[in-house]
Every structure is written in structure tokens, then in C-alpha cells.
């Protein structure tokens, strides 16, 4: 493992994806257990993407009291079939939420009849149960959650909002194997905003595969701004970026 820092961001590079996922899970479990020694419950936001699967599988094997964890997710498509496997709530239920006895699992409803009301409902949940840890990835266009560059706002006044998805973001969903064609990918979603994500005291960012190498390069080399949303991790006081041998190919360290 190679470790270095960029601004405030700690970066760890591993020789393969499996080792990366195991190390992320150990770090998250240690943070959970430390917090549980000080407070009754831990509130965690999880990202939903195939990039997180190694981490999820390893976390489920850790000695963690899931009955004391309130779980959230960070985005959801609008108007996708309620049982569609591409839905982020459904994805997380399959790979994490449905496999451990969480205290609560708080799903975003992408089929709500009034998305403004749904944004407010979920925002209030996040405020009632302030985030302790966020576990996220980085998009191919450097988005965090569905904060694509054209809608990202580091000073966003909202915690959850409706957004349209840019072309690169929608193409990523095809690249990840979630949809067969870009025409199947929804054009709009609800997302936690940058302030909602970055206010978490602890952030673990897991980014494997060669498809993310260019985004990793931008994350570490572009000027910090919401033009490249993931660069904002470099301002976070307690964030770690975990990379594998493929996602780290375009950076020097």
C-alpha cells in the first residue's frame, strides 16, 4: 500500500481491488465501533454503485453491531419502476441493507408524487439523525452522488434536491452494466447535495477500476471547486480516498 496526502485528503493506493475493499471495511468498522463507545447510534450515508461491492461484502463480515446503525443512501432515480434492480435503494437492499439488521434503513422515494415534499422529508431525516460517516464513490465526471458539475453547488442551501443528469453521468450507468443503453437511463434524480455529504465528520471514498482513473486524476490535480465536485474532498478535515491498481494509473505518487 502506498499512502500520501493531497491538501487535507489522505490517499491510499492498493495493489488490487479486493485488498482495497477489505481495508475500507476495516477502517469503516473501526470508526463505527469507536463512535459506538461514545454514543448510542451511528448514522451512515452509503453510496450505491458496483464500485462499492467489495467494501459492502467485507463490511458485512466485520464485528459491527448493525442494530445501532441508522442507514441512508445518497441518491435515487426519479420515476423508475419501484422494483427495478437499477434503483439505488433496491441495489443497496440487495448488497447491504437487506443483509444486516440495521436499526433503520431510510430510503429515498423516487416515485413520490411530489418530489419537493420528498426532498423535504429526507432532509428532515438527515437533520434529525446527523450524519456521522459518509461512504461514497466518485463518478466518471467527478460527481459526488448525483451532483454532476453543472448542478453541483458547494454552498447549496438545500440538503436534498431534484437534478437532471448530464450525458457522461448517464453513460456511466451503461458502462457500469446497470442499463443496456443510455436511452434506458433516467434523466432526473433526487440527490443529497454537496453540503449534506461533506458535513459528515468522517468520509471514506472508495474508487476502483480503470474507468475511474481520469476522474481520480482530476480529483487530485484540478483546482478545488464544484466544477470538479470530487476535488472538494481535498478540503474535508477527515476524508480518505481508497484506490486500487487500476484507478490510480494516471496519478504520480
C-alpha positions as CSV (number, residue, x, y, z in Angstrom):
1,X,0.0,0.0,0.0
2,X,1.2,3.5,-0.9
3,X,-0.1,6.5,1.1
4,X,0.2,10.2,0.6
5,X,-1.8,13.4,1.2
6,X,-3.1,16.0,-1.2
7,X,-4.1,19.1,0.7
8,X,-6.2,17.7,3.6
9,X,-7.1,14.4,1.8
10,X,-5.4,11.1,2.7
11,X,-4.9,8.9,-0.4
12,X,-4.3,5.1,-0.1
13,X,-3.4,3.0,-3.1
14,X,-3.6,-0.8,-3.0
15,X,-2.3,-3.5,-5.3
16,X,-5.7,-4.9,-6.1
17,X,-9.4,-4.2,-5.7
18,X,-10.1,-6.9,-3.1
19,X,-7.4,-5.6,-0.7
20,X,-8.8,-2.1,-1.1
21,X,-12.3,-3.2,-0.3
22,X,-11.1,-5.1,2.8
23,X,-9.1,-2.2,4.0
24,X,-12.0,0.2,3.6
25,X,-14.3,-2.1,5.5
26,X,-11.8,-2.4,8.4
27,X,-11.5,1.4,8.5
28,X,-15.2,1.9,8.5
29,X,-15.8,-0.8,11.1
30,X,-13.2,0.7,13.4
31,X,-14.8,4.2,13.1
32,X,-18.2,2.7,13.8
33,X,-17.0,0.9,16.9
34,X,-15.2,3.9,18.2
35,X,-18.3,6.1,17.8
36,X,-20.5,3.4,19.4
37,X,-18.3,3.6,22.5
38,X,-19.4,7.3,22.8
39,X,-23.0,7.4,21.5
40,X,-26.0,5.1,21.3
41,X,-26.4,5.1,17.5
42,X,-24.3,5.8,14.4
43,X,-25.8,7.4,11.3
44,X,-24.2,6.5,8.0
45,X,-24.8,7.5,4.4
46,X,-23.9,4.9,1.8
47,X,-23.3,5.3,-2.0
48,X,-25.0,2.8,-4.3
49,X,-22.7,1.6,-7.1
50,X,-20.9,-1.5,-8.2
51,X,-17.7,0.2,-7.2
52,X,-18.8,-0.3,-3.5
53,X,-19.5,-4.0,-3.7
54,X,-16.1,-5.2,-2.4
55,X,-16.4,-2.8,0.5
56,X,-20.0,-3.9,1.3
57,X,-19.1,-7.6,1.2
58,X,-16.2,-7.1,3.6
59,X,-18.1,-4.8,5.9
60,X,-20.8,-7.5,6.4
61,X,-18.2,-9.8,7.9
62,X,-16.9,-7.3,10.4
63,X,-17.7,-7.3,14.1
64,X,-20.2,-4.4,14.0
65,X,-23.5,-4.0,15.8
66,X,-25.7,-3.1,12.9
67,X,-28.7,-2.8,15.2
68,X,-27.2,0.5,16.3
69,X,-26.8,1.9,12.8
70,X,-29.2,4.2,11.0
71,X,-28.6,3.9,7.3
72,X,-29.2,6.4,4.5
73,X,-28.4,6.5,0.8
74,X,-27.3,9.5,-1.2
75,X,-29.4,9.5,-4.4
76,X,-32.3,7.9,-6.3
77,X,-33.6,8.0,-9.9
78,X,-37.0,9.6,-10.5
79,X,-39.8,7.5,-11.9
80,X,-38.0,4.2,-12.3
81,X,-40.2,1.2,-11.7
82,X,-40.4,0.6,-7.9
83,X,-38.9,-2.9,-8.2
84,X,-36.3,-2.1,-10.8
85,X,-32.9,-3.5,-9.8
86,X,-31.2,-0.3,-11.0
87,X,-32.9,1.7,-8.3
88,X,-30.3,2.7,-5.7
89,X,-32.5,1.7,-2.8
90,X,-33.0,-1.7,-4.4
91,X,-29.3,-2.1,-5.1
92,X,-28.4,-1.3,-1.5
93,X,-31.1,-3.6,-0.2
94,X,-29.6,-6.5,-2.3
95,X,-26.0,-5.9,-1.4
96,X,-26.1,-4.4,2.1
97,X,-29.3,-3.1,3.7
98,X,-31.1,-6.4,3.4
99,X,-28.2,-8.5,4.7
100,X,-27.7,-7.0,8.1
101,X,-30.1,-6.0,11.0
102,X,-29.8,-2.2,10.7
103,X,-31.7,-0.1,13.3
104,X,-33.3,1.8,10.5
105,X,-32.9,2.0,6.7
106,X,-34.1,5.3,5.3
107,X,-34.9,5.1,1.6
108,X,-35.4,8.0,-0.8
109,X,-38.7,7.6,-2.7
110,X,-38.0,8.3,-6.3
111,X,-41.7,7.7,-7.2
112,X,-43.1,10.2,-4.8
113,X,-46.0,12.2,-6.3
114,X,-44.4,15.4,-5.0
115,X,-40.6,15.4,-5.2
116,X,-40.4,18.8,-3.4
117,X,-42.1,17.2,-0.4
118,X,-39.9,14.1,-0.6
119,X,-36.8,16.2,-0.6
120,X,-38.0,18.0,2.5
121,X,-38.9,14.7,4.2
122,X,-35.5,13.2,3.6
123,X,-33.7,16.4,4.5
124,X,-35.5,16.4,7.9
125,X,-34.5,12.8,8.5
126,X,-30.8,13.8,7.9
127,X,-31.2,16.7,10.3
128,X,-32.9,14.6,12.9
129,X,-30.2,12.0,12.7
130,X,-27.0,13.9,11.8
131,X,-24.5,12.1,9.7
132,X,-21.5,10.5,11.4
133,X,-19.9,8.8,8.4
134,X,-20.4,9.0,4.7
135,X,-19.2,6.2,2.4
136,X,-19.1,7.3,-1.1
137,X,-17.5,6.9,-4.5
138,X,-16.6,9.3,-7.4
139,X,-18.3,9.4,-10.8
140,X,-16.6,9.3,-14.1
141,X,-17.3,13.1,-14.4
142,X,-16.1,13.6,-10.8
143,X,-19.6,13.8,-9.4
144,X,-20.4,13.1,-5.7
145,X,-23.8,11.4,-5.5
146,X,-25.7,12.9,-8.4
147,X,-24.0,16.3,-8.1
148,X,-22.8,16.5,-11.6
149,X,-20.6,19.5,-12.4
150,X,-23.4,21.5,-14.0
151,X,-25.6,21.3,-10.9
152,X,-23.0,20.9,-8.1
153,X,-23.0,23.8,-5.6
154,X,-20.7,23.7,-2.6
155,X,-22.9,26.4,-1.0
156,X,-26.2,24.7,-1.8
157,X,-29.0,25.9,0.5
158,X,-30.7,22.5,0.3
159,X,-29.8,19.1,1.7
160,X,-31.7,17.2,-1.0
161,X,-32.8,18.4,-4.4
162,X,-34.0,17.3,-7.8
163,X,-31.4,17.3,-10.6
164,X,-31.0,16.5,-14.2
165,X,-28.2,14.1,-15.1
166,X,-25.6,15.0,-17.6
167,X,-24.7,12.8,-20.6
168,X,-21.4,11.5,-19.1
169,X,-23.2,10.6,-15.9
170,X,-25.9,8.7,-17.8
171,X,-23.3,6.9,-19.9
172,X,-21.5,5.8,-16.8
173,X,-24.6,3.8,-15.8
174,X,-24.3,1.9,-19.0
175,X,-20.6,1.4,-18.5
176,X,-21.3,0.0,-15.1
177,X,-23.6,-2.6,-16.6
178,X,-26.7,-1.2,-14.9
179,X,-28.5,-0.4,-18.1
180,X,-28.2,-1.8,-21.6
181,X,-28.5,1.6,-23.4
182,X,-28.3,5.2,-22.5
183,X,-31.9,5.6,-23.6
184,X,-33.0,3.4,-20.7
185,X,-31.2,5.6,-18.1
186,X,-33.5,8.1,-16.3
187,X,-32.8,11.7,-17.0
188,X,-33.6,13.0,-13.5
189,X,-32.9,12.0,-9.9
190,X,-33.1,13.2,-6.3
191,X,-29.7,13.7,-4.7
192,X,-28.2,14.7,-1.4
193,X,-26.3,17.9,-2.1
194,X,-22.6,18.6,-1.5
195,X,-23.2,20.3,1.9
196,X,-25.3,17.3,3.0
197,X,-22.5,14.9,2.1
198,X,-19.4,16.9,3.1
199,X,-20.8,17.9,6.5
200,X,-20.2,14.3,7.7
201,X,-17.3,14.4,10.1
202,X,-15.8,11.3,8.6
203,X,-15.7,10.4,4.8
204,X,-14.5,7.2,3.2
205,X,-14.3,7.3,-0.6
206,X,-13.8,4.1,-2.5
207,X,-12.8,4.3,-6.2
208,X,-11.7,1.2,-8.1
209,X,-11.3,0.3,-11.8
210,X,-9.6,1.9,-14.8
211,X,-12.9,3.6,-15.7
212,X,-12.3,6.0,-12.8
213,X,-8.6,6.7,-13.5
214,X,-9.3,10.0,-15.3
215,X,-11.7,11.1,-12.5
216,X,-9.1,10.3,-9.9
217,X,-6.6,12.4,-11.8
218,X,-8.9,15.4,-11.9
219,X,-9.8,14.9,-8.2
220,X,-6.2,15.3,-7.2
221,X,-5.0,17.8,-9.7
222,X,-7.7,20.3,-10.6
223,X,-8.4,23.5,-8.7
224,X,-10.7,22.8,-5.8
225,X,-14.2,23.8,-7.0
226,X,-17.6,22.4,-7.7
227,X,-16.6,22.4,-11.4
228,X,-14.9,19.1,-10.4
229,X,-17.1,18.1,-7.4
230,X,-14.8,15.4,-6.1
231,X,-11.9,17.9,-5.6
232,X,-13.9,19.2,-2.6
233,X,-12.8,16.1,-0.7
234,X,-9.4,17.8,-0.5
235,X,-10.9,20.4,1.8
236,X,-12.5,17.8,4.1
237,X,-10.9,17.6,7.5
238,X,-11.2,13.8,7.8
239,X,-11.5,12.1,4.4
240,X,-9.7,9.1,3.0
241,X,-9.6,8.2,-0.7
242,X,-9.0,4.5,-1.4
243,X,-7.7,3.5,-4.8
244,X,-6.8,0.2,-6.5
245,X,-4.0,-0.5,-9.0
246,X,-6.3,0.4,-11.9
247,X,-7.9,3.6,-10.7
248,X,-4.5,5.1,-9.8
249,X,-2.8,4.7,-13.1
250,X,-3.0,8.4,-14.1
251,X,-1.6,9.9,-10.9
252,X,2.0,10.2,-9.8
253,X,3.0,9.5,-6.2
